[in-house]
């Protein structure tokens, strides 16, 4: 209970623009938010930039946060995730075309559930940025194909192509660990 009271005090101080409280809140949330952004960005610098931009939005939006509407961490997570996705949307639109090719979804989700995060990140590092983003949204964030297409403003066929491409790239690596 004490931690919740402290969080409430820190949030109130952040709203009053208290820099020390903002730093405390940032340091408290940073590890989780960095892991979130690392799902989308190959480069640590780009992930850090997304965390920082997202946290700036959090600080600006703090007066509007309503604890009755949901858990604070989930509220922050959503803001930072959406900030990262917005940053990637420009990159994705510039690097992909409209491709209408796709094969059946395989058991990649179940395979990923058996891996540790460090292993998943090693696999993600093999993917091009746009494919990595689509892969992360589908397999790690559990977005549906139409939701990804709408969010990134691309066709569902392009989303499906990226999912197929991600499995093609990762299949040789995953074969070492699992029977596919």
VEXBAKE-647321 format. One record per residue (C-alpha): residue in one letter; x, y, z. Coordinates in steps of 0.02 Angstrom, whole numbers, padded with zeros to 5 digits, always signed. Layout:
REM VEXBAKE-647321
AXYZ;...
END
This chain:
REM VEXBAKE-647321
X+00000+00000+00000;X+00145+00117+00038;X+00210+00104-00140;X+00041+00158-00210;X+00037+00308-00093;X+00213+00354-00147;X+00166+00338-00330;X+00016+00451-00303;X+00128+00582-00220;X+00257+00569-00360;X+00121+00590-00492;X+00051+00743-00403;X+00226+00818-00390;X+00257+00782-00575;X+00097+00876-00618;X+00169+01024-00521;X+00323+01007-00635;X+00439+00949-00494;X+00595+00891-00587;X+00653+00772-00450;X+00486+00681-00452;X+00489+00674-00641;X+00661+00595-00633;X+00601+00468-00503;X+00452+00420-00609;X+00559+00408-00766;X+00689+00299-00680;X+00552+00188-00608;X+00468+00161-00778;X+00622+00162-00890;X+00668-00024-00884;X+00494-00081-00936;X+00472+00054-01067;X+00642+00020-01143;X+00602-00166-01158;X+00438-00117-01242;X+00522-00001-01368;X+00663-00125-01401;X+00530-00240-01475;X+00508-00116-01615;X+00682-00043-01641;X+00842-00135-01684;X+00949+00011-01628;X+00960+00049-01441;X+00971+00235-01480;X+00807+00231-01576;X+00723+00134-01435;X+00787+00261-01308;X+00723+00404-01416;X+00551+00323-01421;X+00552+00301-01231;X+00602+00482-01205;X+00472+00549-01327;X+00339+00438-01249;X+00383+00492-01073;X+00374+00675-01125;X+00196+00639-01183;X+00161+00554-01018;X+00221+00705-00919;X+00116+00822-01026;X-00038+00710-01008;X-00022+00676-00821;X-00154+00804-00769;X-00280+00706-00874;X-00238+00537-00796;X-00387+00466-00702;X-00347+00320-00585;X-00528+00263-00596;X-00504+00231-00782;X-00363+00106-00763;X-00194+00059-00693;X-00060+00193-00708;X+00071+00076-00781;X-00049+00020-00919;X-00089+00202-00959;X+00097+00244-00975;X+00130+00084-01074;X-00004+00130-01199;X+00062+00307-01223;X+00242+00249-01247;X+00191+00106-01362;X+00086+00223-01470;X+00229+00347-01477;X+00348+00211-01537;X+00222+00153-01667;X+00198+00330-01730;X+00387+00349-01749;X+00394+00187-01847;X+00246+00224-01958;X+00348+00346-02061;X+00490+00222-02081;X+00374+00080-02128;X+00283+00182-02260;X+00450+00230-02337;X+00521+00054-02342;X+00377-00056-02396;X+00265-00068-02545;X+00101-00156-02568;X+00136-00341-02577;X-00010-00462-02583;X+00076-00627-02545;X+00048-00732-02387;X+00053-00910-02325;X-00036-00996-02180;X+00006-00939-02004;X+00116-01068-01920;X+00158-01109-01742;X+00277-00961-01717;X+00173-00891-01573;X+00186-01052-01474;X+00373-01064-01510;X+00400-00886-01449;X+00309-00925-01287;X+00446-01052-01247;X+00589-00929-01272;X+00667-00805-01153;X+00664-00620-01198;X+00851-00614-01231;X+00828-00751-01362;X+00680-00663-01440;X+00784-00503-01456;X+00922-00600-01544;X+00793-00662-01669;X+00718-00488-01690;X+00890-00417-01729;X+00892-00522-01888;X+00736-00438-01958;X+00731-00279-02064;X+00646-00133-01972;X+00476-00141-02056;X+00465-00330-02041;X+00522-00320-01860;X+00384-00197-01821;X+00246-00303-01900;X+00317-00460-01817;X+00321-00375-01646;X+00144-00309-01660;X+00074-00476-01715;X+00172-00601-01611;X+00224-00501-01458;X+00088-00369-01439;X-00050-00486-01500;X-00124-00363-01627;X-00232-00439-01763;X-00184-00419-01946;X-00321-00290-01985;X-00271-00189-01831;X-00089-00185-01886;X-00139-00132-02061;X-00248+00008-01994;X-00120+00065-01865;X+00023+00071-01993;X-00088+00129-02136;X-00036-00015-02249;X-00135-00155-02332;X-00173-00318-02244;X-00080-00405-02386;X+00076-00307-02342;X+00057-00356-02159;X+00039-00538-02211;X+00192-00526-02322;X+00296-00460-02177;X+00237-00602-02065;X+00285-00727-02199;X+00452-00641-02224;X+00487-00642-02037;X+00455-00829-02027;X+00563-00860-02181;X+00709-00765-02103;X+00688-00842-01931;X+00650-01021-01983;X+00832-01078-02000;X+00873-01005-01831;X+00720-01078-01746;X+00755-01250-01822;X+00907-01261-01710;X+00792-01251-01558;X+00629-01328-01614;X+00558-01453-01737;X+00463-01352-01868;
END
